[in-house]
Amino acid sequence: MLRIMLTSLILILHLSAGGYGIGQAHKPLTPKIWITAVPDDGPGTPLAGTPIEGKVQTDRSDLVVVIYALGGDRFYAQPFANAMLTPIVDNAWSSETHGGTMFAALLVDPKLFTPEPIVDALPRVDGKRVLAIARRTPKAK
């Protein structure tokens, strides 16, 4: 009986000290974003023939993607000025877009970041409002 009690006590101490991963703190994922596909349509295209698509790495479910297309020397929020937040579903995102010479996707906290429809420069990653940025240029036709 004493042997069973000692074995049980050792097992309880082992588990409470983090054995088998129990009780260990979860290290949050570093937020990341990738653009996996962009349209080849140039700036000014009404709506591109193919969507812009990408993936994210995050363990937060409250984040969204803000997409910008570069036209001339300014970035324009996509797909429209009244629809600038793209949801993330199963760590992937996709949106219609207008054409551009370069595209940027921002992983943002919508409670802290309010996108502007047109910007001269992209915001910087600050770890609170903007958690990650990806850029991609379309293939030359």
Backbone as CSV, one residue per row, in Angstrom:
resi,resn,N_x,N_y,N_z,CA_x,CA_y,CA_z,C_x,C_y,C_z
1,MET,0.825,-1.184,0.000,0.000,0.000,0.000,0.876,1.256,0.000
2,LEU,1.928,1.240,0.823,2.839,2.375,0.892,3.515,2.596,-0.464
3,ARG,3.853,1.500,-1.126,4.501,1.606,-2.435,3.566,2.258,-3.459
4,ILE,2.283,1.925,-3.461,1.305,2.521,-4.364,1.164,4.010,-4.064
5,MET,1.139,4.376,-2.792,1.002,5.786,-2.415,2.232,6.585,-2.862
6,LEU,3.423,6.024,-2.687,4.637,6.724,-3.110,4.688,6.875,-4.630
7,THR,4.307,5.823,-5.335,4.282,5.889,-6.790,3.296,6.954,-7.261
8,SER,2.129,7.017,-6.652,1.124,8.023,-6.995,1.631,9.425,-6.703
9,LEU,2.294,9.610,-5.571,2.835,10.913,-5.196,3.913,11.353,-6.180
10,ILE,4.789,10.457,-6.576,5.841,10.780,-7.548,5.207,11.174,-8.889
11,LEU,4.190,10.436,-9.312,3.511,10.743,-10.567,2.844,12.117,-10.500
12,ILE,2.175,12.424,-9.418,1.523,13.732,-9.254,2.557,14.843,-9.272
13,LEU,3.663,14.679,-8.581,4.717,15.697,-8.572,5.313,15.876,-9.959
14,HIS,5.508,14.791,-10.664,6.065,14.852,-12.016,5.131,15.612,-12.956
15,LEU,3.839,15.305,-12.912,2.879,15.974,-13.783,2.737,17.452,-13.426
16,SER,2.714,17.780,-12.154,2.551,19.178,-11.760,3.806,19.991,-12.062
17,ALA,4.941,19.344,-12.234,6.183,20.045,-12.566,6.368,20.203,-14.071
18,GLY,5.362,19.809,-14.843,5.455,20.011,-16.285,5.787,18.769,-17.068
19,GLY,5.759,17.628,-16.493,6.024,16.404,-17.229,4.974,16.170,-18.295
20,TYR,5.354,15.580,-19.397,4.475,15.265,-20.516,3.807,16.502,-21.106
21,GLY,4.352,17.682,-20.906,3.811,18.900,-21.486,2.665,19.502,-20.708
22,ILE,2.220,18.842,-19.666,1.113,19.364,-18.880,1.654,20.432,-17.941
23,GLY,0.963,21.557,-17.896,1.368,22.628,-16.995,2.432,23.547,-17.590
24,GLN,2.908,23.252,-18.799,3.910,24.105,-19.420,3.219,25.275,-20.101
25,ALA,3.830,26.445,-20.039,3.268,27.634,-20.657,3.313,27.503,-22.180
26,HIS,2.241,27.956,-22.832,2.171,27.948,-24.297,2.904,29.168,-24.821
27,LYS,3.864,28.963,-25.691,4.583,30.070,-26.304,3.772,30.529,-27.515
28,PRO,3.333,31.799,-27.535,2.525,32.259,-28.666,3.317,32.248,-29.973
29,LEU,2.606,31.992,-31.061,3.221,32.011,-32.386,3.596,33.440,-32.765
30,THR,4.711,33.603,-33.438,5.073,34.902,-33.984,4.184,35.142,-35.197
31,PRO,3.382,36.220,-35.202,2.493,36.458,-36.346,3.282,36.674,-37.634
32,LYS,2.832,36.018,-38.698,3.452,36.153,-40.012,2.356,36.161,-41.067
33,ILE,2.657,36.762,-42.205,1.718,36.780,-43.325,2.486,36.575,-44.623
34,TRP,1.869,35.853,-45.543,2.450,35.601,-46.857,1.417,35.912,-47.923
35,ILE,1.874,36.424,-49.056,1.044,36.558,-50.248,1.434,35.405,-51.161
36,THR,0.463,34.559,-51.491,0.766,33.371,-52.291,0.404,33.540,-53.765
37,ALA,-0.467,34.498,-54.077,-0.853,34.729,-55.473,-1.320,36.170,-55.638
38,VAL,-0.888,36.795,-56.727,-1.346,38.143,-57.061,-1.739,38.169,-58.537
39,PRO,-2.667,39.057,-58.898,-3.026,39.170,-60.307,-1.938,39.894,-61.094
40,ASP,-1.918,39.660,-62.382,-0.951,40.316,-63.256,-1.500,41.614,-63.860
41,ASP,-2.755,41.950,-63.570,-3.375,43.144,-64.134,-2.657,44.401,-63.640
42,GLY,-2.501,45.370,-64.519,-1.824,46.616,-64.165,-2.715,47.559,-63.376
43,PRO,-2.128,48.639,-62.871,-2.902,49.628,-62.116,-4.044,50.195,-62.950
44,GLY,-5.126,50.530,-62.263,-6.269,51.124,-62.935,-7.251,50.110,-63.491
45,THR,-6.922,48.836,-63.432,-7.827,47.787,-63.896,-9.068,47.804,-63.012
46,PRO,-10.269,47.808,-63.616,-11.473,47.843,-62.775,-11.432,46.798,-61.655
47,LEU,-11.461,45.548,-61.978,-11.203,44.477,-61.010,-10.348,43.459,-61.732
48,ALA,-9.318,43.013,-61.048,-8.382,42.067,-61.666,-9.097,40.755,-61.976
49,GLY,-8.547,40.027,-62.926,-9.130,38.761,-63.351,-8.999,37.647,-62.324
50,THR,-8.014,37.765,-61.441,-7.815,36.751,-60.405,-7.659,37.450,-59.053
51,PRO,-7.994,36.773,-57.979,-7.881,37.396,-56.658,-6.443,37.420,-56.150
52,ILE,-6.225,38.197,-55.118,-4.986,38.132,-54.358,-5.253,37.152,-53.222
53,GLU,-4.268,36.307,-52.912,-4.461,35.262,-51.901,-3.229,35.143,-51.024
54,GLY,-3.436,34.607,-49.829,-2.309,34.406,-48.949,-2.643,33.552,-47.748
55,LYS,-1.651,33.457,-46.880,-1.760,32.656,-45.655,-1.203,33.462,-44.486
56,VAL,-1.588,33.064,-43.287,-1.054,33.694,-42.081,-0.632,32.620,-41.093
57,GLN,0.241,33.028,-40.193,0.582,32.208,-39.032,0.255,33.060,-37.815
58,THR,-0.722,32.618,-37.054,-1.090,33.311,-35.827,-1.955,32.390,-34.987
59,ASP,-1.929,32.602,-33.697,-2.836,31.850,-32.833,-3.958,32.751,-32.332
60,ARG,-4.081,33.939,-32.929,-5.145,34.878,-32.578,-6.259,34.806,-33.621
61,SER,-7.492,34.726,-33.159,-8.631,34.636,-34.074,-9.250,35.996,-34.372
62,ASP,-8.763,37.059,-33.741,-9.363,38.381,-33.903,-8.680,39.241,-34.964
63,LEU,-7.677,38.738,-35.649,-6.934,39.530,-36.617,-7.577,39.475,-38.003
64,VAL,-7.288,40.489,-38.822,-7.761,40.550,-40.199,-6.611,41.002,-41.090
65,VAL,-6.846,40.969,-42.400,-5.846,41.395,-43.377,-6.332,42.675,-44.046
66,VAL,-5.419,43.621,-44.221,-5.682,44.824,-45.007,-4.750,44.756,-46.218
67,ILE,-5.324,44.899,-47.407,-4.568,44.762,-48.652,-4.452,46.120,-49.329
68,TYR,-3.250,46.419,-49.811,-3.017,47.632,-50.590,-2.418,47.259,-51.934
69,ALA,-2.845,47.981,-52.994,-2.260,47.850,-54.326,-1.580,49.169,-54.653
70,LEU,-0.360,49.086,-55.155,0.389,50.278,-55.531,0.007,50.674,-56.952
71,GLY,-0.421,51.923,-57.091,-0.735,52.485,-58.400,-0.061,53.844,-58.485
72,GLY,0.898,53.994,-59.359,1.679,55.234,-59.389,2.569,55.288,-58.162
73,ASP,2.433,56.350,-57.370,3.248,56.474,-56.157,2.410,56.413,-54.886
74,ARG,1.189,55.850,-54.998,0.317,55.743,-53.828,-0.236,54.331,-53.703
75,PHE,-0.559,53.962,-52.471,-1.155,52.659,-52.182,-2.654,52.840,-51.979
76,TYR,-3.443,51.967,-52.614,-4.894,52.041,-52.538,-5.424,50.791,-51.836
77,ALA,-6.264,50.999,-50.809,-6.840,49.876,-50.068,-7.725,49.057,-50.996
78,GLN,-7.716,47.754,-50.805,-8.444,46.824,-51.660,-9.463,46.021,-50.857
79,PRO,-10.518,45.551,-51.448,-10.870,45.774,-52.835,-11.529,47.140,-53.075
80,PHE,-12.127,47.735,-52.026,-12.783,49.034,-52.165,-12.563,49.840,-50.887
81,ALA,-12.711,51.146,-50.978,-12.519,52.019,-49.816,-13.525,51.738,-48.703
82,ASN,-14.675,51.172,-49.047,-15.673,50.856,-48.014,-15.637,49.376,-47.610
83,ALA,-14.633,48.640,-48.060,-14.488,47.210,-47.723,-13.000,46.895,-47.633
84,MET,-12.354,47.401,-46.577,-10.889,47.290,-46.490,-10.393,46.169,-45.582
85,LEU,-11.287,45.462,-44.894,-10.875,44.402,-43.972,-11.196,43.040,-44.578
86,THR,-10.184,42.216,-44.746,-10.341,40.874,-45.319,-10.251,39.848,-44.201
87,PRO,-11.273,39.009,-44.049,-11.242,38.007,-42.976,-10.234,36.888,-43.252
88,ILE,-9.830,36.246,-42.176,-8.932,35.089,-42.231,-9.761,33.856,-41.884
89,VAL,-9.710,32.850,-42.748,-10.443,31.607,-42.514,-9.451,30.455,-42.632
90,ASP,-9.302,29.686,-41.569,-8.367,28.548,-41.558,-6.958,28.977,-41.961
91,ASN,-6.509,30.106,-41.412,-5.166,30.660,-41.662,-4.926,31.033,-43.119
92,ALA,-5.995,31.270,-43.883,-5.871,31.695,-45.276,-6.787,32.888,-45.515
93,TRP,-6.466,33.667,-46.527,-7.281,34.821,-46.893,-7.252,34.993,-48.404
94,SER,-8.280,35.646,-48.928,-8.402,35.869,-50.358,-9.319,37.063,-50.572
95,SER,-9.036,37.853,-51.629,-9.870,39.017,-51.899,-9.788,39.406,-53.366
96,GLU,-10.873,39.977,-53.853,-10.820,40.641,-55.148,-9.890,41.830,-54.976
97,THR,-9.334,42.292,-56.073,-8.455,43.449,-56.018,-8.430,44.131,-57.377
98,HIS,-8.015,45.350,-57.368,-7.704,46.045,-58.612,-6.253,45.713,-58.941
99,GLY,-5.831,46.009,-60.150,-4.452,45.741,-60.520,-3.492,46.675,-59.796
100,GLY,-2.215,46.336,-59.859,-1.200,47.167,-59.218,0.189,46.757,-59.653
101,THR,1.159,47.628,-59.396,2.548,47.293,-59.702,3.209,46.580,-58.539
102,MET,2.555,46.632,-57.376,3.021,45.910,-56.189,1.837,45.794,-55.247
103,PHE,1.831,44.720,-54.457,0.756,44.500,-53.495,1.364,44.333,-52.108
104,ALA,0.614,44.780,-51.106,1.028,44.610,-49.715,-0.157,44.063,-48.927
105,ALA,0.127,43.137,-48.037,-0.895,42.580,-47.148,-0.428,42.801,-45.718
106,LEU,-1.274,43.425,-44.928,-0.962,43.738,-43.541,-1.809,42.874,-42.629
107,LEU,-1.195,42.220,-41.670,-1.908,41.469,-40.642,-2.125,42.434,-39.488
108,VAL,-3.398,42.766,-39.198,-3.683,43.835,-38.248,-4.706,43.424,-37.198
109,ASP,-4.680,44.173,-36.102,-5.707,44.068,-35.065,-6.758,45.127,-35.400
110,PRO,-7.969,44.736,-35.818,-8.957,45.713,-36.266,-9.471,46.622,-35.154
111,LYS,-9.253,46.244,-33.913,-9.663,47.105,-32.803,-8.689,48.271,-32.619
112,LEU,-7.456,48.111,-33.090,-6.430,49.132,-32.891,-6.003,49.832,-34.183
113,PHE,-6.248,49.207,-35.333,-5.783,49.754,-36.609,-6.971,50.087,-37.497
114,THR,-7.055,51.334,-37.921,-8.074,51.767,-38.868,-7.369,52.104,-40.181
115,PRO,-7.608,51.331,-41.228,-6.903,51.585,-42.490,-7.385,52.869,-43.157
116,GLU,-6.466,53.486,-43.856,-6.783,54.645,-44.689,-6.994,54.138,-46.113
117,PRO,-7.950,54.723,-46.858,-8.189,54.247,-48.223,-7.009,54.472,-49.165
118,ILE,-6.276,55.564,-48.970,-5.123,55.878,-49.824,-3.985,56.342,-48.926
119,VAL,-2.799,55.748,-49.115,-1.629,56.153,-48.319,-0.418,56.322,-49.232
120,ASP,0.472,57.226,-48.821,1.721,57.432,-49.559,2.771,56.384,-49.192
121,ALA,2.694,55.892,-47.953,3.647,54.888,-47.463,2.901,53.894,-46.580
122,LEU,3.355,52.663,-46.598,2.738,51.629,-45.759,3.115,51.853,-44.301
123,PRO,2.216,51.502,-43.379,2.576,51.600,-41.962,3.653,50.578,-41.615
124,ARG,4.303,50.800,-40.509,5.345,49.881,-40.041,4.761,48.860,-39.074
125,VAL,5.415,47.717,-38.996,5.040,46.712,-38.005,5.395,47.268,-36.633
126,ASP,4.394,47.313,-35.754,4.637,47.816,-34.396,4.323,46.771,-33.323
127,GLY,3.843,45.591,-33.745,3.563,44.522,-32.807,2.238,44.641,-32.086
128,LYS,1.527,45.737,-32.276,0.215,45.916,-31.639,-0.863,46.158,-32.686
129,ARG,-0.727,47.244,-33.440,-1.698,47.574,-34.488,-1.434,46.745,-35.744
130,VAL,-0.202,46.778,-36.210,0.229,46.030,-37.395,1.213,44.966,-36.920
131,LEU,0.845,43.690,-37.130,1.660,42.600,-36.604,2.618,42.003,-37.622
132,ALA,2.301,42.152,-38.918,3.179,41.622,-39.969,2.777,42.239,-41.297
133,ILE,3.741,42.323,-42.214,3.485,42.838,-43.556,4.194,41.931,-44.565
134,ALA,3.497,41.677,-45.671,4.093,40.955,-46.815,3.924,41.836,-48.047
135,ARG,4.907,41.763,-48.933,4.860,42.506,-50.200,5.129,41.537,-51.343
136,ARG,4.479,41.811,-52.487,4.734,40.958,-53.647,4.464,41.747,-54.923
137,THR,5.338,41.567,-55.881,5.217,42.196,-57.192,4.685,41.165,-58.186
138,PRO,3.744,41.573,-59.054,3.258,40.618,-60.058,4.347,40.244,-61.052
139,LYS,4.177,39.099,-61.676,5.111,38.675,-62.727,4.924,39.585,-63.930
140,ALA,6.018,39.888,-64.601,5.948,40.715,-65.807,5.257,39.939,-66.910
141,LYS,4.419,40.644,-67.653,3.697,39.978,-68.755,4.567,39.896,-69.980
